[in-house]
Amino acid sequence: MTGMGDDVVDPLHQRTPSELLRSELQKLAATRNATFHLLDGRPARRSHTDAEIHYGTYTDHNLHPPRTRKLLLKVLPAGARSREPGRHRRALGANREFAREHLVGQPLDPVRLSDGRWVLFFEVANGGDRLWSLDELAGQDLLDTFRAVVAALLHGWNGAGPADGQRGLPVDSVPVRTYLRRELAATDAQTEIYEAVREFGFPVTSDEPWTVDHWRREPNPLRLLDAPYGDVETWYCYGLTHGDLHGGNVVGPRDGFGKPLPGAFRLIDLDGFEEAAPLSRDLVCLLLTTVLRFVPDLEPAESDALMEYLIHPDRPCPPNLRGPVVDLVRIVREESLRYSSPDWVSELRTQTRLSLVGWALVCATYQNLGPRRRRWCLVLAARASAAFEQDLPTDGGRSAGGSGSLEPPRVGPPGGAGGRPGWASTTPVPAGSQGGVGLAERPPPGRHRAQDPPVGWTGRTRFHTVDAPLGRGHRLLQIYPPAREVPYQRRPVDAMVDEPGQEGRRWSPLTRCLTAGAALVVTLAATVGVAHHLGASSGSPRPGTERGAAGSGRGPVDPTAPQQLMDLALRAARVADEPEKGRYAYFCLRIWALDRDERTLRQDHYRDEQFWIAADASVRQSAVDVVAGRRMPATTSMFSPGASTVMNPVPAEDPDVLRRQLRELVDQRPHERSAAAAALDWVLHFHRYHLLTPGQRAALLAQLADTAALVYQGDYTDWNGRHGAAVSAPDGTDGQVTATFDRQTGRLLSHERIRGDAVTSYTSLRTSGRTDVVSQAGCA
C-alpha cells in the first residue's frame, strides 16, 4: 500500500490532461448544453489511490446568464478497487447538515470513460485558495482542530447520542475476527498486512501465539484474526464513518491572518464511507496517524509509554510521557465518554482497543511511513491484542489467556500507573514500592561496611574504573541506574530499526535466523551422531573423580555453534517469565576451586556464596566454607549502594544496547585473553549477579553466536543434575571456560574453568530470584 497522505500537490508535476479525457468531457458537456474547460497549467497530482487530480471550470448554458463554477476532477484508474463514486454521494445524503458544513459537494454525477476510468466532480473548497491539512498543523492549532473534528464526528455526524438527550446507542455484535477484517477491508489492507508481517519477520499465520522481535517476546499481531480468540463475540457501537480519516483527508481554510479555522474543516476522499461501521474506526485512525508523526522524536521509554497509553487510555498517563501525544489521546477519550451512555462505556473501550489493533496493522502497510514506524505499528498491534485477550472473562474469573495469557508490559517509572512492571526484573527494585529500605542502611552490629562507590557521575551511562572479572583498572562502559530509579527493560520499536531516511528493507533477527534454516538442517544431519554420543555420556565428573574426555570440552564438537546459539537465543526470547515478588534480588552460588596441593576437585570442599541486592544497589554478601563436609561459620559483608563490584557493570536493559555493551567490554580485555573467553566471562558475570529478562538473555546468547572461536559442546548434565547446552571458549593460553545454559530459558546453570586436563574451578548457580527474607540458610 502506497501510504497515507500522499495526495500532496507536486509543483514539478505539471501535466496536460489526456486528449481522451478532454474529448469525452466535451462530448458529455454538449449533451447537457454546457462547456467544460480544463486548466492546462494547473498541477495534476496523484492521491494514495493512484488517482489523478485536475482542475477546471463547468459552464451551464441553461441558465441566464450562464453560470460558471470551479471544479476539481478526480480521475480514478481503470480497474481500481475504488468504491468512491457511489459512497461519496451516499455520505452527502446521510446527514445533510453535516455534509453542508464539513463535506465537499459533488455537483455532477460520476462519469465513466471509454477506457474504464471514472471521473468524479467535486466543488473547490475555499474558492480554490490554499487549504491547510491536519498533517500540517502543530501546537495548539493541531489540538484545537483535532478536538473539533472528533467532536463533530460524534456529536454532529452521528448525533444525537445520549449526551443529546437520546437513550441508548446503535449497537451490534460480531466475532472478533470479523470486526478486525472489516477494519482491514476499510482500506483494502487484507492482503498487504501479510506482506508487511513477512517483511519484518513476524509470523504470517496465527498458529504461533508468540513471536520474537529484536530479542523481545511479543504476541503475534495476527493472533486475533483466527481462533480461538477470533471466535469471541464482541459488542460495538456503530454509525457513520469516513473509513480512511488520516490527517491528509482533513482540510480547511485560514482566516485573514493565516490562522487555521478549526470549525471550518472539510473531509475529503470518502471512498471508504459506511453507514453502519464501528464508531471507533475514524477516531482511532485519526488518532494513530496523527501520533505517528511524533514517534520518531520520542525517547525509548516515552515511545513505550505511548503504546501503553494508547492501549489503556483509561489509566493515568505515564508520568514520563509528555507533549501533544498525551492531549491527543485524552481528547479522543473525553469526547467518546461524552458521547457514550454509562451502560456502554465498557463496550466502547473494548471496541476502541480492537480498532487500535486493526488500524495499527493497516498503518504497518503504509510504505511512506518507513520501516521505523511500520515496525512500531506491528508491535502496537501485538500488545493491544494481548491487552484485549487479558480482559476476556472466563468461568473461573481468570482471563481467557489462563496461565499463558498475554499481558502487555506496564510502562512507567517507579510509582507510575500500573505499579511495578513485571518485566522490569533487572536487579534493582524500587525500595519504596516494596516498603523496604536499602540493605546498607541497616548493617548488623559489628559487620564490615564497605567504602562508598566512586562519585562524579551524573547520568545514566558513564565510564567508571572498577574491579572487574577481566582485571583491575579497565575503563568500562557502565549502564548504572541512579538510586531508587528502575531501569526499563523494553525499548520501543522506533529505536531498534533504521535511522530516519533509511527506508530500505531490513531483516529482523528472526528472519535472518530462518534464512539460515537450510544450512542448519544440513549440518544437523551431519552431526546427529555426535549429539547422541555427547547426550549419552555427557556431564562433568563429580568432584573427586578424574575428568573424562566427554566432559572435558575437548571431545567431539558440533561445528555449527553460531546456529545452535542463535536457536537457543530465539527459544529464550519466547519465554514468558512470571513476575517475582520480593524486595531483594537473591543469588546463591556453589563454588569448587582446586587447591594448590591437589590435582582434582573434592566433592566435600566448596564454598556457598549468597547475595542479597536491594533497590539502591546495596549488597549483603554471605560466604560459608565447607571443608571435609563440615560447614564453617559464615562471613558476612555489607556494601553501601554501588560499592560492591559484583554489580558492575550493570547490563543494559535494552537487548540491542546490551549487545553493543558486551562488544565494548570484550574490546577492553587484556591482550593475552581471547575475545571468545572474554565474551563468555562477561555473560557469566551478568547471569551470576543480575536477574536478566528473557530479552537480555536472548541478546547475550545472540552476541555469543556472533563471536568467533566459540565451540558448541552439545548436551551436558551439570553437577546438580540439570540438563543444558554447553558452549566453551579457549582462554588464549592453555585453558578454556565452559558454560552450560538451560535449553528453554537460556538461563545459566553452571560453568567451569580448565587448565590443561584439570578442572580448576566449577561454579553452580543454584538459586536466583526475589525474596523478602535475609537468612543464612545456605544454598538449596
N, C-alpha and C positions, 0 to 999 in steps of 0.2 A: 504494500500500500504506500502510495507516494507520501502522504502526510497531511497534517492539518495546517491550515493557514497558509497554503502555498499560492492562493489566488491573489498575489500582490502584483500591482502594475509594474511591468518591466519597461523602463523608459527606452531601452535599447531594442525592445521587441516591437518594432514598427512593421505592421503587416497590412497589405491591401486585401480587403475581403475577396474571396474567390469569385470568379465570374459566375459559377453556378449559383452561389448564394445570392449574388446581386440580381441575376436574371430571374430567378424563381421568386424572389421577393417583389420584383417589379410586376411580374405576372399576377401575383396574389393581390397586390395593391390595385391593379387595373380592374380586377373583379369587384372591388369594393369602392370604386371611384375615389381612390386615394393614391398617394405618392409616397414611396419610400426613398429616403436619401441617406446612404451610408457615408459616414465621415471617414474618408480615407486616411487622414493624417493622425487619427487617434490610436493609442496603443491597443493592440489586441492581446489580451492576457489569457493565460490558462489557469483554470481553477484546479483544485486537487482531484476533481473528477475528470480531468483532461478535456474539459470544455473550453471553447474559445469565447471570449467576451468582445463584443463590438459595440460601437455607439452609433446612433443615427437619429433621424427625425422621421415622423409619420404625419403627413398632412391629410386631413379628412375634407374632401371637396363637397361632401353632402351638406356641410354646414355653411351658413352665410353670415359673415365672410368665412372662408375656410380657416380651420384651426390646425395649428401645428404643435406637436408635443415632442419632447425629447424622449428617446427610448434607449434602454440597454438591452442588447440582444445576446442571449446565451445560446451557443450552438453546441449541442451535445453530440459526441462522436457516434458514428454508426455502430450498432451492436452494443452500445454501452448499457450497463445494468442500471441505468438511471430510472428512478421512479418519479422524477420531479414533475413532468408535465401534468399529471393528474393530482399529485399530492399538494402542490403549491396552491392550486385552486381550492382544494378541499380545506386547506389551512385558512384561506381567506374567508371561507364561509362558516368556519366552526365557531368563531366569536368575532363578529363584525366590528364591535367597538375596539377590541384589542388589535384587530387587523388594521383598522384605520390609523391607529396611533403607532403601532410597532412592527408592522409587516410592510413589505414592498408590494404595491399593487401590480396586477397583471392585466393591462388594458385590452390585450388581444389574446385570442386563443392560440395555443401552440401550433406550429406548422411543421409537418414532416417533409423533408426534401426528398428528391428522387433518389439520392444516394444513400438514404436511410438515416441521415442526421435529423435531429429535431432542433427547431428554433423556438426559443421561449422569449417573450417580450415582457420587460419589466419597466415600471416607472423609474425615472432617475431621481434618487433621493437627494434632497437638499439642492435641487436645481442644477446638479452636476458639479457643485463646489466640492472641494476636497473634504472627505469624511475621516473621522478617526475610527479605528477599530479598538476593541478592548485589549488586544495584544499590545497596542502601542502605549497604553496608559500606565501610569505609575503613581506611587504615593497615594494621597488622599483621593485624587481623581479616580484611580483604579478602584478603591474601596467603595466610594460613593456610587459609581456606575455599577459595580458588581452587585451591591445590595439592591439597587434599583431594578436590575434585570431579574434577580432571584425573586424579589417581592412581586414583580409584575407577572412572572411565570405562575406563581402560586395563587396570588390573590386577584390578579387581573384575568389572565388567560384561563385559569381553572377556578375562578371564583364562581359561586360563593361557597366557601368552606365553612367549617364550624365557627371560625372566628367572625364570619359574616352573618351569623345567626342561623345557619343551616345545621341540621343534625345529621351526624354520621358522615361517612366518606364512601365514594365509589371504590369497592374492593373486589378482589377476585383471588383465586388460589391456583397455583400450578406447581409441578415438580421443579426442584431447584435447577436441574439441568435444562429444562425448558426455558426457565427465566433467563439463565445465562446465555443460552444460544440465541434468544431473542435480542439480548444486548449486543452480542457479536454481529448478528444479522443487520442491526441498525446501520452499520457502515460496511456491510459485506466483508467482514473480517473472519468469517467462519473458516476459511482455508488458510488465510495469511497467518493466523495465530500459530498454526502448526509449523509453518516455515520459520517463524520467529523463535519459538522454543527450541527448535532443532538448531538454529543458528547459534544460540547461546549455550548449547549443551544441556538443556533441560529435557526430561523425558517427553516424548511426543504422544504417549498414551497415559491413561490414568491408572495403569496397573501398578506402578511403583508409587507408594504413598509419599516417599521422600526423595529428595534429590540433593546433590552436593554442589554448591556454588561457591567457588573460591574458599574451599575448606570449611564452609558452614553448612550445617544440616538445615535444609529448608523444605517446607511442604511442597508437594508437587502442585504447581499453579493450575494444572488442568484437572485436578482431583474432583472438583465438584461437577464436572461435565459428565460424569459417569457414576455408576453405582459404587458404594451403597448410598453415599450422601446425596447423589444426584436424584435419587428417588424420593427424597423427603419433600413433602408438600409444604409450600410456603405461601403465606398471605402477602398481598401487596396492594397498595393504593394506586389507582390508575387515573389517567386524564390525558389532556392534550400535550403533546411533546414535539419538539423540533426534530430531535433524533440525532443531530450532529452539532451540538451547540458548543463549539470551541470559540475562543476569543476572536478568531478571524471572521466568524459569522455574526458578530455583534458590532454594528457600526452606528455612527451618529454624528451630528453636526457640532460646531463650536459657536460660541457667541462672538460678539464683535471684538472682544479682547483675546480671542483664541482659546478660551477656556471651554472644555467639553461640557455639553449639556446632558447630564446623566439621564434625565427623564425622557429625552427625545430619541432614545436608541431605536434602532431597527434591526430585525432579524432577517438574514438573507439565507439563500440556499436551503430551502425546506424540502429537499428530496427525500429526507428521512422522516417526514411528518407522519404521526399516527394519532388517531383519536382516543385510543384506549391503551396506551403504553404505560409502564411504571413511571410514576411522577418523579421518582428519584433519578431517572435517566438523564434529563437535562441538567439537574442540579449537580450531579456527580461529574458529568462530562465537563461542564463549565468550570467546576472547582478544580478537578485534576489537571486539565490542560492549562489552567492558569498557574497553579502552584508549581508545575513542572518548569516554568520559567525561572524559578528561584532555586531549584535543586542543585545545579552545579555550584552555586555560591555558598552553600551551607557547609558547615564543618561536619565531619563524620558523625559525631554524636547528635548533632542537630538534625541531620538527614534521617537518622534512625528514629529520632523523636517525632519528626514529621509523619513518618509512616504510622507510628503508634497513635498519633493524634487523629490522623485521617480514619484509622480503623476504630478508634474509641473516642469520638468527639464528645461523648457524654462524661468522660473522666476529666479531671483537672488537667489543664495544659502542662506538659512537662516544663519545668522551670528553665531548662536550657534552650527552649525553643522561643524565638522572638521574631519580630518583623511582620510583614504583611501576611505571611502564610497563616499565622495564628488568627488574624482577623478574618481572613477568607473562610477558614473552617468554621469559625464562630458564626459568621453571617449565615451560612447555609443551615447550621443547626438552629439558630434563633428563628429564622423565617420558617423552617419546617415545623418547629414546635408551635409557632404562632398559627400556622395553617391547620395543623392536625387537631383532632379531638383527643382527650385524655385516654380514651379506651383503645386508640390505635397507635399510640406512641411507640410501643414495643415493636409492632409490626413495621412501622415506618423506619425504625432504626435498623431492623434486620434487612429490609429490602434495600436500604441505602448501602449497607455493607456488601450485599450481593451485587448491586450496581457498581460498587467500587471494584470488586473482583472483575466484573465484565469489562469495565472501561479501562482498568489497568492493563488487561490483556489486549484490548483494542489499541491503546496507545503504544504498546510494545511492537505493533506492526507498522507504526509510522516511521519511515526511513529518515525523514528530515529531523527527527529528534536526536539522531546519533546513537551509537551503542551505549553511551554512558547512561542516558536517561531511559532508554528502552530496557536495559537490564534492570534498572531501578524499578520500573513498572512491573516486570515479571516477579521480582521479589515481593513487591507490594501486593500483587495478586495472590501470591503464595501465602503471605502472612494474614491477609484478610480472609482467605479461605479457611485457614486454621482457626481464626477467631470465630468464624461462623460455626464451624464444627464444634468448637469448645462450648458454645452456647446452646447446642442442641440438648434438650432434656431426654432422659431415659427413665425407664420404670424405677430404677434404683436410686434415682436422684442424681446420678453422676452424669457427666457429659457423654454424648454418644461416642466420643473417642475412647472411652474407657481408660485403661492404664496406658494405652498408646495414643491418647488424644493429642491433638496438635495445638498446643497453646503458644501463641506468638510471644516473643520476648517482651518483657515490660521494660520500657526505656525511660531513663531519667536518672539524675544524680541522686545521691543519698537523701532520703526523706521526701523524694518526689512521689508522684502518683504511682500507685501500684505497689508500693513497698519495695522490699529487697528483691532485685531481679534474680530469678533462679539461675540464669545463665551467667551472671557475673561472679563466677566462682574463683577468680584469681585470689590469691591468698588473703590479702587484706579485706576485712569486712567492716562496715561502718559500726563502730562500737556503740554509738548512740542508738542504732536501730535494734540492737540486741540487748540493750540495757546494761552492757558491760563496760569495763574500763581496760586500758592497756595493762599488759602483764607487768611492764616495768614500773607501773605506778604503785605497785604494792608488793615489792620483793619480800620474801620471807626474811625474818631476822637472821643476821649473820651470814647471809648468802652473798656471793660476789655479784656486783653490778658492773657491767662493762661500761667503758667510756662512751661518751656521746659520739654520734657519727660526725664526719666532716661537714662543715657548713659552707655556705657560699652559693648554693644553687637556689634558684627562684622559680624555675619552671618545671614542667613535667618531664622533659627529656633533657638530660645533662650528661656531660662527661665527668667521670669520677675515677680516681685511682684507688683501687680496693684490693683486698686479698682475694684471690680467685683460684679456681682449681688448676688453671694453666700457669700459675706463677704469680709472684707479687709484683706490684708496681706497674702493671699494664694499664694503659688508658682504655677504658671500656665505655661503650655506649650504654647508659642506664635509662631504662624506662621506669622511673621511680616515682610512684604516686605520693603526693603530699599526705600528711597525716589526716585521717578521717575523710579522705576522698576515695571513692570507689572507682576504679578504672572500668571502662566499658569493654565488654568482650566483643560486641558486634560493631561492625562498621558498615555504613550504607554502601549501596551498590555503586553510587556515582564515584566513590573514592577508590574503587578497585578496578576500574576499566580505563580505556584510553583517555588521554587528555583531550580537552576541547579541540575540535578541528581534526582529530584523528578518528574518522568515522569508518575506517575500513573494518572488515570482519576480523574479529579476534576470537581465537579458540579458547574456551574455558578449560580449566584443568581436567574436568570430567571428559570433555570432548577429546582433548589431546590423549587422555588415557585410553579412551575407546578406540581411537585410530591405531593404537599400538596393539589392538587385540589380536590381529592375525599373527604378528610376531610372537606374542605371548603364548598363543596356542601351540605354535611350532616348538618353542623352547620348552614348554611344559611337557610336550610329548617326549622330548628327548631326555627329560630329567625325572620322569616318574619313578624310575628305578632308584635313583639317588635319594629322592624324598622318602620313598618307602624304607630304604635302608636306614636313614637317619631317624625315621619315626620309630623303627623297631629297636634301635639301640641308642636313642637319644638320651641326653642328660649328662650333667657333670657327675663325677663320682662323689659320693658322700665324703665329708671330711674324715680323714683317717685312712683313706684308700688311695692307691696310685691312680693317676688320671689316665683314662683310656683314650684312644685315638678318636673315638666317636664324639666325645665331649670336649676335645681339646681345641676345637676350632681350626684344626689343620687337616681334617679329613676331607672326603668328597664334598663338593660345594655346588650350589646352583649358580651358574654364571649370569643369571638374569636378575641380579639384585635390584636394579632400578625399577623393573616392572613389578617385582614382588613387593618392594617397599611402597610403590605408588598404589598398588592394590590394597595394601594394609592401610594406607592413609585414607583411601576412599571409604573403606569399611569403618574406620574410626570416625570419620566426619559424619557418618549417618547415625551415630549413637545419640540417643536422647537421654542425657544424664538426668536423673531425678534430683531436684534441688535438695540439698542437705541443710539442716539447721544446726546452729551452734555458734557460739561467739568466737571460738578459736579454731583455726586450722590445725590439724594434728597429723603428725607423721611418725612412724616408727620404723627404724632400720635395724636389721641384724647384720653385723659385720664380722666376718672371719678374716684374720690377717696372719700372714706367715711370720713367725718369729725368726730371728737371725740364725738361731742354732737348730732350726727344724727344717725338714725337707718337704713335709706335707702339712696341710691344714688339719687341725684336730677338731673333731665334732664338739667336744666339750669345752672348747676355748673360743669365746666370741664376746662381742660387746653389743648391747642393746642401746641404741640412741633414740631418744624421744624428743620431739619438738612441738611446742605449742606456740602458735603465732597469732597475735592479736591484731585488731583492726589498725592500730597505729604502727604496725610493723615491729612492735616489741616482741621479744622472743624469750621463752623459757626452755632451757635445754637440760635434759637429764640423761646421764650415762651410767649404765650398770655393766660392770665387767663380770663375766662368768669364767672362772678358772677351775679346770678339772670338775666341771659340773656344779661348782659352788658359787652362788651369787655374792658378789662383793657389795659393800654399801654404795648407794647411789651418790653421784656427784651432780649437783645442780648449779647451773649458771643462769643469771638473768641479764638480759641485754636491753638497753633502752632503745627507743624507736630508731630503726635503721642501723644500729651498731653491729648487729650480727652479720657476719659475712655470708651466712647461708642464704640471706635474702638477696644478695647481689650477684648478678644483675636480675632485676625483676623482668620476667618475659613480657613482651608487648602483648596487649590483649588482642590486637588485630592480627589475623593469621598472616596476611601479606607483609605487614611490618615486622612480625616475628621472624619470618624467613630472612628478611633483609638484616635484622639484628643478628641472627645466627651467622650469616655470612661475614658480617663485620667482626664478630667475636673470633671467628676462625682466622680471619686475616691478621689478628693481633697475637697469634700463638707464637711461642718460642720457635726459633728457626729449626731446631732439631726435632720438633714434633710434627707428625704428618697431619695434613688437613683432614683426612678421614677420621683419625683418632681425636683430633680437637673438636670436630663437629659432634662426634658421638659423646665425648666428655660433656659438652655443654648441654646436649639433650638429656643426658643422665642427671646433670645438675638441676635442670628445670623440673624434671619429674620428681626428684627427691624432696624438694623444698617448696613446691608450689602446686596448688590444686589447679591443674590445667583443664581447660574446657575441651570438648571434642574438636572444635576448630583449631585450637592451639596444638593439640596432639597430632592432628592430621597435618598441619603445616610443618611441624618439626620432622615428621616422617617423610613428607614430600621433599623437604630440603635435603634430607639424607639420601633420598633417591637421586638427587642431582649431584651428589658428592662422589667423586671418583675413588676407587680403591676399596670401597666397602664390599664385604663378602656376605652373601646370604647363606646361612648355615642350615636352614630348614627347620623342621620341628625339634623342639627342645623341651625337656622337663627340668624345671629348676629344683633346688634343694628343698623347696616347700611343697613339692608335688604338683605344681601348677604347670600347665602346658602352654607353650607360646612359640613364637617365631624368633629365631636367633639371627643376629647380624654382628659381624666382627670387623675390626679395622686394625691394621698394623700401626704401631705407635712411632715408627721411624727408626727404631733401634732393633732389638731382637725380641720385642714383646708385642702384645696385642691386647685389645679390650673387646669384650663380647657382651652384648646386651640382649635380653630376652623381653619381648613385648607380647602382651595379650593379643591374640589374633583378631578379636572382635572389637575391642575398645581402643587398642593402641596404647594402653597403659603399660608403664614399665613394671616388670615383675622382679627382675634381678639383673646383676651384671658382675662380671669377673675380670680380673687382670692376670695376664700370664707373662711370665719371663722364662724364656727357654721352654722347658717342658713342665714347669711347675706353676701351679695356680698360686699367685702371691696374695691375692685378696678376693673375697667373694662377699657381695652385698645383696641382701634380700630386702626389698621394700615390702614389709609385712602388712602395714596398715597406713591408710591415708584417708582423710575425711574431715568432718567437723565435729566438735564436741563442746559441751558446756562445762566439762569437768577437767581439772588438772590433777592427775593422780600419778603414782609411782608404781603402777601395777606391772609394768613391763610390757614387752611386745607380746601380742597374741600368738 
